[in-house]
């Protein structure tokens, strides 16, 4: 009986400078994808909402705006990771670490214990190290050969 083993698209681990370089490139790609999602999707959301005549933003809906920003950035990253051939497990982990800070901070904003602008800043500051930690968990995938 013959079995076939299915491996992730980026299973090869490169040691040394090449693996570290690939890891760093992936990190930068994720930041760019995150920013693209924030500007493109965020702009689209704000445009549609404005056309509908609905007042929307940090001043009127801070909790929703914080969550929407996290979702916009996560969608950008998910799309780029799937284009690059990453599996769903790593992709969803990366999305989770992007959304987690917003989910933690929004209740504090809602209770008035934290200002919306401070929460937005903390959300963004938390995303970068959390993304890095998620990548360390799968360093073989992110330091492997590009697809």
Long-range contacts (C-beta under 8 A, 24 or more apart in sequence): 8-86, 8-87, 8-89, 8-90, 8-141, 9-85, 9-86, 9-87, 9-147, 10-85, 10-86, 10-140, 10-141, 10-142, 10-144, 10-145, 10-146, 10-147, 11-140, 11-141, 11-144, 12-140, 12-144, 12-145, 13-139, 13-140, 13-143, 13-144, 14-143, 14-144, 14-145, 19-139, 19-143, 19-144, 20-143, 22-142, 22-143, 22-144, 22-145, 22-146, 23-135, 23-139, 23-142, 23-143, 25-146, 26-135, 26-142, 26-143, 27-131, 27-132, 27-135, 27-142, 29-80, 29-84, 30-77, 30-80, 30-81, 30-94, 30-131, 30-135, 31-128, 31-131, 32-80, 33-76, 33-77, 33-79, 33-80, 33-81, 34-73, 34-74, 34-76, 34-77, 34-98, 34-127, 35-73, 35-76, 36-76, 36-80, 37-72, 37-73, 37-74, 37-75, 37-76, 37-77, 37-79, 38-69, 38-72, 38-73, 38-76, 40-72, 40-76, 41-71, 41-72, 41-75, 41-76, 42-68, 42-69, 42-72, 45-72, 58-116, 58-117, 58-120, 62-109, 62-116, 62-119, 63-106, 63-109, 63-110, 63-116, 65-116, 65-120, 66-102, 66-105, 66-106, 66-109, 66-116, 66-119, 66-120, 66-123, 67-99, 67-102, 67-103, 67-106, 69-102, 69-120, 69-123, 70-98, 70-99, 70-101, 70-102, 70-123, 70-127, 71-99, 73-98, 73-127, 74-98, 74-99, 84-146, 84-147, 85-147, 86-141, 87-141, 90-134, 90-138, 90-141, 90-142, 93-134, 93-137, 93-138, 94-131, 94-134, 94-135, 96-134, 97-127, 97-130, 97-131, 97-133, 97-134, 98-127, 98-130, 98-131, 100-126, 100-130, 101-126, 101-127, 101-130
